[in-house]
């Protein structure tokens, strides 16, 4: 695992700014023009808190998890890039909550932990970082720049993740069952395929695209899904009819 200073160096490489010491903030844009605060700064203490939280969790095939939390990157045929409005779907019976949207800061740190600039010298996240800063510089003098750490990093990686929280805690196998249930429900309701990402290369290369349909579901899954059926449904991208009990089991079982 990369050290904290190595993560900071990775951020500096992504944004093409000078490297800083372990205790310093990372200044991405520094400007105070016409009364607008247009500085864009990654606060060192905020980044260190997120790094410590990430360090306390485990990673398997780009799945970030603890006894009460699970997050995995997903590729979706079409999904809008959003910030701050991703809602949690609550399953009050099983004390589980689901969220599909922008990655957490901890997940972004995990991706930077695995990022190898020698392997991906011209990766997509580097281009995203340059484009993000370029757009903000063009807005200087017009609006205030106000982005927190999560907003900054999520715009660089531009990937969606499925996040699951458990109030009571559960093993990783249960989290994976919950994830499959959500993925099936999402595809069933939206008609778009959704697949988990297990290799960082897929995040660095692939882009989502397409024509907008309904991209949200308004309830949490209630049943877990047979993994073979989920794989078939992902490939075929169609509603399964008449599958009966071979597809589902109660999620609380």
N, C-alpha and C positions, 0 to 999 in steps of 0.2 A: 504494500500500500504506500502511495506517495505521502510524504510528510506534508505538514501544513504549508511550509515555505515552497515546496514543490508544486502544490496546488495553486498558490499565488503566482508562481512563475508561469504556470500553464495559462492562467487567466491573462497575464501580461502578454504572452505570446499570441493568444487568440485575438486580443485587441490591438496588438502591435504598439504597446506602450512600454516605457522603461520599467525594468524590474525594480522591486522595492524590498526593503528590509522586512523581517518577520513581523515587526510591530507597527508598520506603517499602513495607512489606507492606500488603496489603489485609485489614482485619479485618472479617469477615462476622458473627461472633458472638464476643463476649468475655464469658466467665463462668467462675467457679471456685466451684461450689456444692457443698457437702457432700463435699469431697474429690475430686470429679470434675473432670477437665479438659475443659470444654465449650467452649473457644475454638475457633473455626473461622477459620483464617487462611490466605490465599494468600501464600506466601513470595515476596518479590520476586526473589530470585536464581533460584528454581526456574522462575518465570514467564519470566524473561529468557533462561534457557537454552533453553526451549521456543520462545520468540519468535525467537531467533537461528537455531535449527534450521529453523523454518518459513521464515524469510527466505532461507535457502540453497536452498530447493526451488522448484519451478515449479508453476503452477496453470493448468489448462485445463478449463473446464466442471465445476468442483468436483472435478476429479481432481487430487490433490496427489501430486507425484512427484519423484524424483531418478533417478540412474542405477542405484540399488540398492533403491529403495523406491517403492511405489505405494499410494494409498489413495483410495477413493471412497465416498460415502454411497450407501446402498441402501435402498429401501422394500421391506418384506417383509410378506406377508399376516399372519403372526403370528411374533413372535420375542420371547422373554423378555428383560426388562431385567436385565442381569447386570453384575457388577463383579469383576474379578480372576481369573475362571476361564475366560476365553476361550483355548482352546488353539490352538497353531499346528499345521497339518498340513504335514508335511515331504515334499517330493518330492526324495529324495536323488539321483536320477538327473540331474535338471536343476538341482539346487541352488536350488530355489524353495520358499518356505514361504507358506502361506495362513492368514489368520485372519479369521473373521467375528464381529463383536462390537461392543463400545463403541468410540467414536472415540478416537484418540490425542489428546494435548494439542495437538500441532501442528495437527491437523485442526480442533479446536475453535477455535484461534486463527484459522485460515483463515476459518471461518464468521463469527467476530466481525469479521474484517477486511472482509468483504462485507456485514455487517449494517448496515442503514440505519434508524435509529429513526424518521425522518420517513416512510419508506415503510411500515414495519411498527410503528406506535405501540403496538399491543396484540398483539404477536406471541406465539406459544406459548412461546418460550423465556423470556420475561419472566414469564409465569405459572408456568412450571416452577421458575424461580429462587425466586419468592416462596413457592411451596408447599414447596420443599425446605427453606428456612430456617425456615418455620413448623413443619414436622414436627420439625426438630432442636431448636428452642426448647422444644417440648413434652416433649422427652426429657431436658431438663436436670435434673440431680439423680438420674437413674436409671441412665444409662449414659454412658460416655465418648464424646465425639465424636472420631472419628478418620478423616478423609478426606484423601487426598492431592489434588493439583491435578487429575489426570486424573479421579478419581472425582467431584470437585465439578462440573467442566465437563461431563462426560458425562451427569450427572443433569439438567443444565440443558437440553442440546440433545436428549437422548433420541432419538438416531438411531443406527442401526447402520451400520458401515462394513465394507467388504471391504479388507483390507490384504494386500499381497503384498511379500515380500522376496526379493531375488536376491543370492546370495553372489558371483556373478561379474559382476553388472551386465548390463543389457540396455536397448535403446531403448524408448521409450514404446509403440510399436506392439506390441512383444512383451508388455509388461505388459497391454495391452488385450486381447490374445489370451488370455492366462492368465486374466484376469478373466472373459471370456466363457465359457471352459471351466469355471470354478468355478460360475458362475451356472447354466449348464445342468445340471451335476451336482447342484447343490443342488435345483433344481426337479424333476429326474428322481427324486431319492431321497425328497424330502419332500412332493411334490405341491403345494407352495406357490409362488406366483409371487415372483420377486425381480427388481427392476429398478433400474438405476443412476439416481441423481438428478443432473440437470444444472442445475437452477435452485434457488437458495436458498429461494425462495418455497414450494416443495414440502416442504421440511424444516420451515419455520415454521408451516405450516398442517396438514399431514397427520399423522395418528396411526395407529400400527399397532394392530390389534385382531384378535380372533377366538378360536377355540377351539384349545387346544394339541394339536398332533400332535408327532411327532418333528421337532425343529427343527435337528438337527445332521447332519453327514456325518462319516464317520470315516476318510476317505482323500482325498488330493489328486487333482485331475483329471489324467488321463494324456493327454488329447487336446484339441486346440483345436476350436472349434465354428464352423460356418458362421453368419455373423451374421444372415442372413435366416431361417434355421431357429430361431435363438435368439429373434428377435423374434416369430415365429409361436408358439413354445412359451410365451413370456411371456404372450401374449394369451390363448391357449387353455387354458393351465395343465393340460396333459395329457401323458402319456407318448407320445412318437413311436415308432411301431413300423415296422420294415421300411425305415427310411430309409437304412441302409447307409452307404456311403462318402460320400454327398452331405452327411452331417451332420458327420462327424468327419474330422480329420487328426491324425496323431501329434503330440503336443505338442512333441516334440523336433525335429520336421521344420523 
